[in-house]
Amino acid sequence: MSWTIVIPGQPISGNHSSKIGRGFRRGGIAYPKIIKTDEAAAYQQAAALIVRTAKPSGWVWDGGQVVVEYRFWLTRDADCTNLIKVVEDAVFPAIGVDDKYALPRAMSKEIVKVNPRVEVTIG
């Protein structure tokens, strides 16, 4: 069973989804911590809510690999690989699957003036 969801908005690029936060010190050496930006966290929380709501009640992960197709409509061009990682980090926890089982496919990318979105087909 495959199913498709549409996540509105342009995803945050993986290059811009993290920042250096407060880490810890040990032996006089500072170890920074990489943390998610507020913008990336907000996008992922909203996307996860959409995914949880749209998930068909009959869809159950069989424990194997999950093929996921992505179609992008973007207001500004971006690297699909960097976009996919940010979207995956929202989608896979929402469906209860570790993203190491993902087989992502970027199927298309278009630059649009209005209505940026990502169409995600899980199957």
KEZAMAR-245212 format. One record per atom (N, C-alpha, C, O): residue number from 1; residue in one letter; atom name; x, y, z. Coordinates in Angstrom, 3 decimals. Example, Ala and Ser with C-alpha at 12.3 -4.5 7.8 and 13.67 -1.06 7.14 Angstrom:
// KEZAMAR-245212
    k  r   a         x         y         z
    1  A   N    13.190    -5.690     7.800
    1  A  CA    12.300    -4.500     7.800
    1  A   C    13.200    -3.300     7.800
    1  A   O    14.236    -3.319     8.465
    2  S   N    12.850    -2.250     7.080
    2  S  CA    13.670    -1.060     7.140
    2  S   C    12.900     0.030     7.870
    2  S   O    13.409     1.138     8.039
***
This chain:
// KEZAMAR-245212
    k  r   a         x         y         z
    1  M   N     0.849    -1.178     0.000
    1  M  CA     0.000     0.000     0.000
    1  M   C     0.891     1.236     0.000
    1  M   O     1.739     1.391     0.879
    2  S   N     0.706     2.110    -0.973
    2  S  CA     1.431     3.372    -0.961
    2  S   C     0.443     4.506    -0.687
    2  S   O    -0.754     4.380    -0.944
    3  W   N     0.952     5.583    -0.176
    3  W  CA     0.123     6.741     0.136
    3  W   C     0.943     8.011    -0.029
    3  W   O     2.168     8.002     0.100
    4  T   N     0.248     9.093    -0.313
    4  T  CA     0.902    10.358    -0.622
    4  T   C     0.390    11.456     0.298
    4  T   O    -0.800    11.536     0.604
    5  I   N     1.314    12.292     0.724
    5  I  CA     0.976    13.457     1.535
    5  I   C     1.621    14.685     0.908
    5  I   O     2.631    14.578     0.212
    6  V   N     1.048    15.824     1.151
    6  V  CA     1.613    17.084     0.676
    6  V   C     1.963    17.926     1.892
    6  V   O     1.118    18.200     2.745
    7  I   N     3.217    18.330     1.953
    7  I  CA     3.692    19.173     3.042
    7  I   C     3.892    20.573     2.465
    7  I   O     4.753    20.766     1.606
    8  P   N     3.109    21.554     2.923
    8  P  CA     3.224    22.901     2.365
    8  P   C     4.513    23.597     2.795
    8  P   O     5.091    23.288     3.837
    9  G   N     4.943    24.536     1.971
    9  G  CA     6.127    25.334     2.278
    9  G   C     7.392    24.728     1.713
    9  G   O     7.427    23.556     1.337
   10  Q   N     8.417    25.535     1.659
   10  Q  CA     9.721    25.058     1.192
   10  Q   C    10.485    24.514     2.389
   10  Q   O    10.627    25.202     3.400
   11  P   N    10.980    23.281     2.282
   11  P  CA    11.766    22.740     3.393
   11  P   C    13.049    23.540     3.607
   11  P   O    13.569    24.172     2.687
   12  I   N    13.534    23.498     4.817
   12  I  CA    14.817    24.111     5.148
   12  I   C    15.899    23.198     4.578
   12  I   O    15.797    21.976     4.684
   13  S   N    16.912    23.769     3.988
   13  S  CA    18.020    22.964     3.485
   13  S   C    18.783    22.371     4.663
   13  S   O    18.908    23.000     5.714
   14  G   N    19.283    21.180     4.483
   14  G  CA    20.112    20.556     5.514
   14  G   C    21.305    21.422     5.878
   14  G   O    21.790    21.379     7.008
   15  N   N    21.782    22.217     4.908
   15  N  CA    22.908    23.117     5.172
   15  N   C    22.548    24.229     6.154
   15  N   O    23.430    24.822     6.773
   16  H   N    21.260    24.510     6.295
   16  H  CA    20.815    25.613     7.158
   16  H   C    19.927    25.124     8.304
   16  H   O    19.266    25.931     8.957
   17  S   N    19.905    23.828     8.553
   17  S  CA    19.004    23.293     9.569
   17  S   C    19.657    23.126    10.942
   17  S   O    18.979    22.806    11.918
   18  S   N    20.958    23.340    11.015
   18  S  CA    21.674    23.154    12.279
   18  S   C    22.536    24.357    12.596
   18  S   O    22.923    25.131    11.721
   19  K   N    22.823    24.486    13.886
   19  K  CA    23.732    25.539    14.334
   19  K   C    24.534    24.989    15.510
   19  K   O    24.208    23.942    16.069
   20  I   N    25.566    25.700    15.865
   20  I  CA    26.385    25.280    17.000
   20  I   C    25.760    25.841    18.262
   20  I   O    25.562    27.049    18.397
   21  G   N    25.455    24.944    19.180
   21  G  CA    24.852    25.342    20.440
   21  G   C    25.825    25.185    21.583
   21  G   O    27.017    24.944    21.392
   22  R   N    25.300    25.322    22.736
   22  R  CA    26.109    25.213    23.944
   22  R   C    26.460    23.748    24.193
   22  R   O    25.578    22.898    24.318
   23  G   N    27.719    23.476    24.260
   23  G  CA    28.186    22.116    24.493
   23  G   C    28.626    21.918    25.930
   23  G   O    27.909    22.266    26.868
   24  F   N    29.804    21.359    26.089
   24  F  CA    30.322    21.134    27.433
   24  F   C    31.836    21.288    27.410
   24  F   O    32.452    21.302    26.344
   25  R   N    32.424    21.401    28.582
   25  R  CA    33.879    21.524    28.708
   25  R   C    34.386    20.329    29.497
   25  R   O    33.774    19.876    30.464
   26  R   N    35.511    19.848    29.049
   26  R  CA    36.152    18.748    29.776
   26  R   C    37.662    18.941    29.640
   26  R   O    38.191    19.040    28.533
   27  G   N    38.332    18.992    30.761
   27  G  CA    39.782    19.144    30.746
   27  G   C    40.251    20.424    30.074
   27  G   O    41.315    20.453    29.456
   28  G   N    39.460    21.477    30.194
   28  G  CA    39.830    22.752    29.594
   28  G   C    39.528    22.854    28.104
   28  G   O    39.825    23.868    27.472
   29  I   N    38.936    21.799    27.542
   29  I  CA    38.600    21.805    26.114
   29  I   C    37.088    21.961    25.963
   29  I   O    36.308    21.267    26.615
   30  A   N    36.695    22.883    25.095
   30  A  CA    35.272    23.102    24.829
   30  A   C    34.823    22.184    23.695
   30  A   O    35.462    22.118    22.645
   31  Y   N    33.729    21.484    23.919
   31  Y  CA    33.143    20.608    22.906
   31  Y   C    31.779    21.172    22.533
   31  Y   O    30.836    21.102    23.321
   32  P   N    31.676    21.732    21.325
   32  P  CA    30.388    22.306    20.928
   32  P   C    29.364    21.207    20.636
   32  P   O    29.711    20.042    20.445
   33  K   N    28.120    21.606    20.609
   33  K  CA    27.028    20.680    20.322
   33  K   C    26.269    21.217    19.110
   33  K   O    25.952    22.405    19.042
   34  I   N    25.987    20.348    18.175
   34  I  CA    25.198    20.741    17.008
   34  I   C    23.726    20.611    17.382
   34  I   O    23.295    19.563    17.861
   35  I   N    22.952    21.680    17.163
   35  I  CA    21.525    21.655    17.477
   35  I   C    20.723    22.145    16.266
   35  I   O    21.246    22.832    15.389
   36  K   N    19.479    21.783    16.244
   36  K  CA    18.575    22.167    15.167
   36  K   C    18.199    23.640    15.310
   36  K   O    18.003    24.127    16.423
   37  T   N    18.098    24.346    14.189
   37  T  CA    17.642    25.740    14.243
   37  T   C    16.153    25.758    14.576
   37  T   O    15.445    24.775    14.354
   38  D   N    15.692    26.873    15.103
   38  D  CA    14.265    27.016    15.422
   38  D   C    13.414    26.857    14.170
   38  D   O    12.342    26.255    14.220
   39  E   N    13.883    27.393    13.052
   39  E  CA    13.155    27.316    11.783
   39  E   C    13.007    25.861    11.318
   39  E   O    11.928    25.448    10.894
   40  A   N    14.089    25.094    11.401
   40  A  CA    14.036    23.681    10.998
   40  A   C    13.132    22.892    11.942
   40  A   O    12.354    22.050    11.495
   41  A   N    13.229    23.155    13.226
   41  A  CA    12.396    22.442    14.200
   41  A   C    10.917    22.721    13.957
   41  A   O    10.096    21.807    14.032
   42  A   N    10.567    23.977    13.666
   42  A  CA     9.168    24.330    13.412
   42  A   C     8.658    23.645    12.149
   42  A   O     7.542    23.126    12.130
   43  Y   N     9.468    23.643    11.097
   43  Y  CA     9.071    22.978     9.847
   43  Y   C     8.841    21.481    10.096
   43  Y   O     7.837    20.919     9.658
   44  Q   N     9.769    20.854    10.793
   44  Q  CA     9.664    19.414    11.032
   44  Q   C     8.493    19.056    11.937
   44  Q   O     7.848    18.029    11.725
   45  Q   N     8.207    19.869    12.931
   45  Q  CA     7.057    19.604    13.801
   45  Q   C     5.752    19.700    13.022
   45  Q   O     4.865    18.862    13.184
   46  A   N     5.634    20.723    12.176
   46  A  CA     4.421    20.886    11.372
   46  A   C     4.285    19.739    10.374
   46  A   O     3.195    19.196    10.195
   47  A   N     5.384    19.371     9.728
   47  A  CA     5.360    18.271     8.762
   47  A   C     4.995    16.950     9.437
   47  A   O     4.224    16.165     8.884
   48  A   N     5.536    16.701    10.614
   48  A  CA     5.238    15.459    11.340
   48  A   C     3.758    15.380    11.700
   48  A   O     3.161    14.307    11.626
   49  L   N     3.171    16.488    12.082
   49  L  CA     1.739    16.516    12.398
   49  L   C     0.906    16.170    11.162
   49  L   O    -0.057    15.408    11.246
   50  I   N     1.281    16.732    10.027
   50  I  CA     0.581    16.431     8.772
   50  I   C     0.701    14.948     8.444
   50  I   O    -0.281    14.311     8.062
   51  V   N     1.892    14.405     8.593
   51  V  CA     2.132    12.990     8.268
   51  V   C     1.336    12.077     9.203
   51  V   O     0.688    11.138     8.742
   52  R   N     1.378    12.342    10.504
   52  R  CA     0.631    11.507    11.463
   52  R   C    -0.863    11.540    11.170
   52  R   O    -1.547    10.522    11.281
   53  T   N    -1.366    12.715    10.794
   53  T  CA    -2.789    12.866    10.502
   53  T   C    -3.176    12.137     9.213
   53  T   O    -4.264    11.568     9.123
   54  A   N    -2.288    12.156     8.220
   54  A  CA    -2.589    11.583     6.901
   54  A   C    -2.297    10.087     6.805
   54  A   O    -2.756     9.431     5.870
   55  K   N    -1.548     9.544     7.747
   55  K  CA    -1.163     8.128     7.679
   55  K   C    -2.409     7.245     7.670
   55  K   O    -3.227     7.320     8.586
   56  P   N    -2.560     6.408     6.638
   56  P  CA    -3.728     5.518     6.586
   56  P   C    -3.724     4.543     7.762
   56  P   O    -2.672     4.037     8.155
   57  S   N    -4.883     4.288     8.309
   57  S  CA    -4.971     3.395     9.475
   57  S   C    -4.511     1.984     9.138
   57  S   O    -4.063     1.255    10.022
   58  G   N    -4.616     1.590     7.876
   58  G  CA    -4.210     0.240     7.477
   58  G   C    -2.740     0.102     7.131
   58  G   O    -2.268    -1.003     6.862
   59  W   N    -2.000     1.221     7.133
   59  W  CA    -0.589     1.140     6.761
   59  W   C     0.232     0.692     7.962
   59  W   O     0.198     1.313     9.024
   60  V   N     0.964    -0.387     7.776
   60  V  CA     1.830    -0.910     8.836
   60  V   C     3.193    -1.197     8.228
   60  V   O     3.289    -1.826     7.174
   61  W   N     4.226    -0.744     8.879
   61  W  CA     5.587    -0.997     8.414
   61  W   C     5.899    -2.473     8.585
   61  W   O     5.660    -3.036     9.653
   62  D   N     6.424    -3.102     7.557
   62  D  CA     6.714    -4.534     7.601
   62  D   C     8.118    -4.849     8.115
   62  D   O     8.523    -6.011     8.146
   63  G   N     8.860    -3.816     8.516
   63  G  CA    10.202    -4.027     9.051
   63  G   C    11.290    -3.956     7.998
   63  G   O    12.474    -4.026     8.326
   64  G   N    10.904    -3.818     6.737
   64  G  CA    11.887    -3.761     5.656
   64  G   C    12.145    -2.335     5.193
   64  G   O    11.794    -1.362     5.861
   65  Q   N    12.765    -2.247     4.038
   65  Q  CA    13.082    -0.948     3.468
   65  Q   C    11.807    -0.244     2.996
   65  Q   O    10.833    -0.883     2.597
   66  V   N    11.843     1.075     3.054
   66  V  CA    10.682     1.881     2.679
   66  V   C    11.089     2.823     1.541
   66  V   O    11.936     3.699     1.715
   67  V   N    10.477     2.626     0.388
   67  V  CA    10.724     3.509    -0.744
   67  V   C     9.910     4.783    -0.546
   67  V   O     8.706     4.733    -0.298
   68  V   N    10.581     5.918    -0.658
   68  V  CA     9.914     7.204    -0.480
   68  V   C    10.277     8.088    -1.668
   68  V   O    11.452     8.325    -1.950
   69  E   N     9.250     8.570    -2.354
   69  E  CA     9.454     9.447    -3.499
   69  E   C     9.113    10.883    -3.114
   69  E   O     8.118    11.143    -2.438
   70  Y   N     9.959    11.804    -3.559
   70  Y  CA     9.790    13.220    -3.246
   70  Y   C     9.634    14.009    -4.539
   70  Y   O    10.398    13.837    -5.489
   71  R   N     8.637    14.868    -4.552
   71  R  CA     8.440    15.818    -5.649
   71  R   C     8.412    17.204    -5.017
   71  R   O     7.635    17.470    -4.100
   72  F   N     9.270    18.077    -5.522
   72  F  CA     9.449    19.405    -4.922
   72  F   C     8.924    20.504    -5.833
   72  F   O     9.167    20.497    -7.040
   73  W   N     8.207    21.439    -5.245
   73  W  CA     7.843    22.707    -5.871
   73  W   C     8.427    23.771    -4.946
   73  W   O     7.954    23.944    -3.823
   74  L   N     9.451    24.483    -5.410
   74  L  CA    10.237    25.381    -4.566
   74  L   C    10.184    26.814    -5.079
   74  L   O    10.090    27.045    -6.284
   75  T   N    10.245    27.772    -4.162
   75  T  CA    10.311    29.172    -4.565
   75  T   C    11.750    29.587    -4.865
   75  T   O    11.976    30.566    -5.577
   76  R   N    12.710    28.861    -4.334
   76  R  CA    14.121    29.102    -4.646
   76  R   C    14.810    27.747    -4.777
   76  R   O    14.493    26.799    -4.058
   77  D   N    15.738    27.676    -5.691
   77  D  CA    16.396    26.413    -5.997
   77  D   C    17.217    25.928    -4.802
   77  D   O    17.748    26.724    -4.029
   78  A   N    17.306    24.629    -4.674
   78  A  CA    18.064    24.024    -3.581
   78  A   C    18.477    22.615    -3.986
   78  A   O    17.923    22.033    -4.919
   79  D   N    19.448    22.083    -3.277
   79  D  CA    19.932    20.723    -3.485
   79  D   C    18.912    19.751    -2.902
   79  D   O    18.629    19.794    -1.705
   80  C   N    18.362    18.881    -3.731
   80  C  CA    17.327    17.944    -3.274
   80  C   C    17.819    17.040    -2.152
   80  C   O    17.056    16.717    -1.241
   81  T   N    19.075    16.630    -2.204
   81  T  CA    19.611    15.751    -1.163
   81  T   C    19.530    16.412     0.204
   81  T   O    19.175    15.766     1.191
   82  N   N    19.859    17.704     0.262
   82  N  CA    19.799    18.427     1.536
   82  N   C    18.362    18.632     2.008
   82  N   O    18.100    18.645     3.211
   83  L   N    17.437    18.790     1.074
   83  L  CA    16.032    18.950     1.434
   83  L   C    15.450    17.629     1.941
   83  L   O    14.698    17.602     2.916
   84  I   N    15.806    16.543     1.268
   84  I  CA    15.267    15.229     1.635
   84  I   C    15.601    14.890     3.080
   84  I   O    14.738    14.399     3.807
   85  K   N    16.818    15.137     3.509
   85  K  CA    17.208    14.782     4.879
   85  K   C    16.339    15.498     5.911
   85  K   O    15.934    14.897     6.906
   86  V   N    16.056    16.758     5.680
   86  V  CA    15.231    17.520     6.628
   86  V   C    13.801    16.968     6.645
   86  V   O    13.201    16.826     7.710
   87  V   N    13.260    16.659     5.463
   87  V  CA    11.903    16.110     5.397
   87  V   C    11.864    14.716     6.019
   87  V   O    10.935    14.395     6.760
   88  E   N    12.866    13.886     5.723
   88  E  CA    12.913    12.537     6.315
   88  E   C    12.929    12.580     7.839
   88  E   O    12.304    11.749     8.499
   89  D   N    13.640    13.543     8.386
   89  D  CA    13.723    13.644     9.842
   89  D   C    12.384    14.023    10.467
   89  D   O    12.219    13.916    11.683
   90  A   N    11.436    14.459     9.661
   90  A  CA    10.073    14.713    10.141
   90  A   C     9.170    13.522     9.851
   90  A   O     8.386    13.107    10.704
   91  V   N     9.282    12.972     8.643
   91  V  CA     8.372    11.914     8.188
   91  V   C     8.588    10.599     8.936
   91  V   O     7.629    10.011     9.436
   92  F   N     9.814    10.141     9.017
   92  F  CA    10.049     8.799     9.548
   92  F   C     9.705     8.632    11.026
   92  F   O     9.102     7.619    11.380
   93  P   N    10.053     9.569    11.905
   93  P  CA     9.582     9.407    13.285
   93  P   C     8.045     9.429    13.374
   93  P   O     7.453     8.757    14.219
   94  A   N     7.416    10.208    12.491
   94  A  CA     5.954    10.311    12.531
   94  A   C     5.272     9.007    12.131
   94  A   O     4.149     8.743    12.558
   95  I   N     5.939     8.189    11.315
   95  I  CA     5.338     6.903    10.921
   95  I   C     5.945     5.731    11.686
   95  I   O     5.597     4.576    11.441
   96  G   N     6.855     6.030    12.616
   96  G  CA     7.416     4.984    13.466
   96  G   C     8.444     4.108    12.787
   96  G   O     8.537     2.916    13.079
   97  V   N     9.222     4.689    11.877
   97  V  CA    10.229     3.932    11.136
   97  V   C    11.574     4.643    11.277
   97  V   O    11.639     5.869    11.181
   98  D   N    12.639     3.889    11.501
   98  D  CA    13.981     4.449    11.545
   98  D   C    14.370     4.810    10.116
   98  D   O    14.213     3.986     9.215
   99  D   N    14.878     6.030     9.885
   99  D  CA    15.173     6.449     8.518
   99  D   C    16.346     5.705     7.880
   99  D   O    16.635     5.921     6.703
  100  K   N    17.015     4.851     8.615
  100  K  CA    18.057     4.031     7.982
  100  K   C    17.430     3.025     7.000
  100  K   O    18.135     2.451     6.170
  101  Y   N    16.125     2.815     7.094
  101  Y  CA    15.426     1.916     6.181
  101  Y   C    14.879     2.649     4.957
  101  Y   O    14.227     2.039     4.110
  102  A   N    15.141     3.958     4.861
  102  A  CA    14.613     4.768     3.761
  102  A   C    15.385     4.523     2.478
  102  A   O    16.611     4.413     2.473
  103  L   N    14.637     4.441     1.396
  103  L  CA    15.207     4.438     0.054
  103  L   C    14.620     5.663    -0.650
  103  L   O    13.615     5.555    -1.353
  104  P   N    15.251     6.837    -0.459
  104  P  CA    14.683     8.079    -0.988
  104  P   C    14.928     8.239    -2.488
  104  P   O    15.963     7.839    -3.021
  105  R   N    13.944     8.835    -3.141
  105  R  CA    14.042     9.128    -4.575
  105  R   C    13.517    10.533    -4.828
  105  R   O    12.351    10.826    -4.561
  106  A   N    14.377    11.396    -5.339
  106  A  CA    13.914    12.717    -5.769
  106  A   C    13.397    12.549    -7.189
  106  A   O    14.165    12.283    -8.113
  107  M   N    12.087    12.706    -7.356
  107  M  CA    11.447    12.429    -8.641
  107  M   C    11.361    13.668    -9.525
  107  M   O    11.454    13.562   -10.748
  108  S   N    11.187    14.834    -8.925
  108  S  CA    11.090    16.056    -9.716
  108  S   C    11.333    17.266    -8.832
  108  S   O    11.218    17.203    -7.608
  109  K   N    11.671    18.368    -9.486
  109  K  CA    11.875    19.637    -8.794
  109  K   C    11.490    20.745    -9.762
  109  K   O    11.985    20.796   -10.888
  110  E   N    10.607    21.628    -9.320
  110  E  CA    10.188    22.768   -10.122
  110  E   C    10.316    24.029    -9.285
  110  E   O    10.092    24.012    -8.075
  111  I   N    10.673    25.111    -9.935
  111  I  CA    10.716    26.409    -9.272
  111  I   C     9.393    27.110    -9.584
  111  I   O     9.018    27.262   -10.746
  112  V   N     8.698    27.531    -8.539
  112  V  CA     7.380    28.155    -8.684
  112  V   C     7.370    29.503    -7.969
  112  V   O     8.202    29.763    -7.099
  113  K   N     6.428    30.347    -8.343
  113  K  CA     6.309    31.650    -7.684
  113  K   C     5.415    31.575    -6.455
  113  K   O     5.593    32.337    -5.505
  114  V   N     4.452    30.656    -6.474
  114  V  CA     3.518    30.505    -5.356
  114  V   C     3.341    29.029    -5.023
  114  V   O     3.646    28.150    -5.829
  115  N   N     2.843    28.782    -3.826
  115  N  CA     2.501    27.443    -3.347
  115  N   C     3.678    26.458    -3.330
  115  N   O     3.583    25.384    -3.924
  116  P   N     4.787    26.806    -2.658
  116  P  CA     5.863    25.824    -2.522
  116  P   C     5.379    24.671    -1.652
  116  P   O     4.602    24.865    -0.717
  117  R   N     5.854    23.456    -1.976
  117  R  CA     5.410    22.275    -1.245
  117  R   C     6.282    21.089    -1.600
  117  R   O     7.074    21.123    -2.541
  118  V   N     6.108    20.039    -0.813
  118  V  CA     6.771    18.765    -1.092
  118  V   C     5.683    17.696    -1.090
  118  V   O     4.889    17.595    -0.156
  119  E   N     5.666    16.916    -2.140
  119  E  CA     4.754    15.765    -2.214
  119  E   C     5.583    14.534    -1.882
  119  E   O     6.595    14.259    -2.528
  120  V   N     5.151    13.807    -0.884
  120  V  CA     5.887    12.641    -0.404
  120  V   C     5.009    11.418    -0.601
  120  V   O     3.891    11.355    -0.091
  121  T   N     5.524    10.448    -1.346
  121  T  CA     4.793     9.190    -1.539
  121  T   C     5.565     8.084    -0.830
  121  T   O     6.735     7.835    -1.120
  122  I   N     4.891     7.435     0.094
  122  I  CA     5.490     6.355     0.881
  122  I   C     4.870     5.057     0.394
  122  I   O     3.649     4.911     0.354
  123  G   N     5.719     4.127     0.029
  123  G  CA     5.152     2.891    -0.494
  123  G   C     6.059     1.718    -0.444
  123  G   O     5.677     0.624    -0.862
***
